[in-house]
Amino acid sequence: MVDNEHKHQFPIRRAFWLKYFDQGEVTDAWVILGSRAQRVISALIREGGADYRALKWSKLLAGSSDQCALLMKLGDTTVMEFSHNGKVRMWDKNDAASALRGRIPVLHQSEYRAEELRANCPDHQMFVHDHSGNWRSKATRCMAKLSGKSVKL
């Protein structure tokens, strides 16, 4: 669910991450829905939307009702992306073996608390989504360094 205040952010993020999906770099992904999106998808399923019945997702707890998140794996790298008002965070296998171990979000849980998804990660692996889209080049360089996965912007 994207409200008008945040609508400008979605197309840039969608296009950015779809490049990774389209090039087969995303090895796993998991969607986490805020309560508003959960109500919308539940209504679609009740109304007989066959395309929606097979969908699986997690519940976002203790977050804003309109916020959703996407957890992705690109090889050994975990990426956490919020729908809005959240930094993109990246952790690699070295982070998993460090003091951050146990704090990096794991895919396919039935529910997540918002603070779990905002788990600490090194500052140089966390990016604010600026309006001009400059975060994309920084995130691309970081992704290439962590996972070896790179796409052309």
C-alpha positions in Angstrom: 0.0 0.0 0.0 1.5 3.3 -1.1 -0.1 6.5 -0.1 0.2 9.7 -2.1 2.9 11.1 0.2 5.2 8.2 -0.7 4.1 7.3 -4.2 7.1 9.0 -5.8 9.4 6.6 -4.1 7.9 3.3 -5.3 8.5 3.4 -9.1 12.3 4.1 -8.6 12.6 1.3 -6.0 10.5 -1.1 -8.0 12.6 -0.6 -11.2 15.8 -0.9 -9.2 15.0 -4.2 -7.6 13.3 -5.7 -10.6 16.6 -5.4 -12.4 18.1 -7.8 -9.9 15.1 -10.1 -10.2 15.0 -10.0 -14.0 18.7 -10.9 -14.2 18.2 -13.9 -11.9 20.4 -12.4 -9.1 17.7 -12.7 -6.4 17.8 -16.3 -5.0 15.0 -15.9 -2.5 12.5 -13.3 -1.5 9.8 -12.9 1.2 7.1 -10.2 1.6 6.1 -8.7 4.9 2.8 -6.8 5.0 1.6 -4.2 7.4 -2.0 -4.5 8.7 -3.5 -2.3 5.9 -2.0 -4.4 3.1 -3.0 -7.6 5.0 -6.6 -6.5 5.0 -6.5 -5.7 1.2 -5.0 -9.0 0.3 -7.4 -10.9 2.5 -10.3 -9.1 0.9 -9.0 -10.1 -2.6 -8.7 -13.7 -1.6 -12.3 -13.7 -0.1 -13.6 -12.2 -3.3 -12.3 -15.2 -5.2 -9.1 -13.8 -6.6 -7.6 -17.1 -7.7 -4.3 -15.5 -8.5 -4.0 -14.4 -4.8 -4.9 -17.7 -3.1 -1.4 -19.2 -3.4 0.4 -16.1 -2.1 2.4 -16.4 1.1 3.5 -13.5 3.3 4.4 -12.5 6.8 2.7 -10.1 9.2 4.5 -6.9 10.2 4.0 -6.2 13.9 4.7 -3.0 15.8 5.1 -1.0 12.6 2.9 1.5 10.8 -0.2 0.0 9.3 0.7 1.2 5.8 4.3 -0.1 5.8 5.4 -3.2 4.1 8.8 -4.8 3.6 10.7 -7.1 1.3 13.5 -9.4 2.4 15.7 -10.8 -0.3 18.7 -13.1 -0.6 21.3 -12.6 -3.3 23.5 -15.5 -2.7 24.9 -15.1 0.8 23.7 -11.5 1.1 20.5 -10.5 2.8 18.7 -7.3 1.8 15.9 -5.7 3.7 13.9 -3.0 1.9 10.9 -1.1 3.3 8.0 0.2 1.3 8.7 3.7 2.6 10.4 5.6 5.5 13.0 2.9 6.0 16.6 2.5 4.9 17.7 -0.3 2.7 20.0 -2.6 4.7 22.4 -5.2 3.5 24.3 -8.0 5.4 26.7 -10.5 3.9 28.1 -13.8 5.1 30.9 -12.0 7.1 28.2 -10.1 9.0 26.4 -13.3 9.7 29.6 -14.7 11.3 30.2 -11.5 13.4 28.5 -9.9 16.4 25.5 -9.2 14.1 24.8 -12.9 14.0 21.3 -13.7 15.2 20.1 -10.2 14.5 20.0 -10.4 10.7 16.4 -11.0 9.6 15.7 -14.5 8.4 13.3 -15.1 5.5 10.1 -17.1 5.7 9.0 -16.4 9.3 5.3 -15.9 9.9 5.7 -12.5 11.5 8.3 -9.9 12.1 8.5 -7.0 14.5 9.5 -3.7 12.8 12.5 -3.3 15.0 13.8 -6.8 13.9 13.8 -5.5 10.3 15.7 -2.4 11.3 18.5 -4.6 12.7 21.9 -3.0 13.0 24.2 -3.3 10.0 27.4 -1.5 9.1 26.7 2.1 8.2 28.3 1.7 4.8 25.7 -1.1 4.0 22.6 1.0 4.9 21.2 3.6 2.5 18.6 6.4 2.9 16.3 6.7 -0.1 16.9 10.2 -1.2 14.3 11.8 -3.6 16.8 12.2 -6.4 17.6 8.4 -6.4 21.3 8.8 -5.6 21.0 5.9 -3.2 20.8 3.5 -6.2 24.4 3.9 -7.2 25.6 3.5 -3.6 23.4 0.4 -3.1 24.6 -1.1 -6.5 28.3 -0.7 -5.5 27.6 -2.1 -2.0 25.7 -5.1 -3.5 28.5 -5.8 -6.0 31.0 -5.7 -3.2 29.0 -7.9 -0.8 27.5 -10.4 -3.2 29.3 -10.1 -6.4 25.9 -9.3 -8.0 25.8 -6.2 -10.1 23.3 -4.7 -12.5 23.5 -1.7 -14.9 21.4 1.3 -13.7 
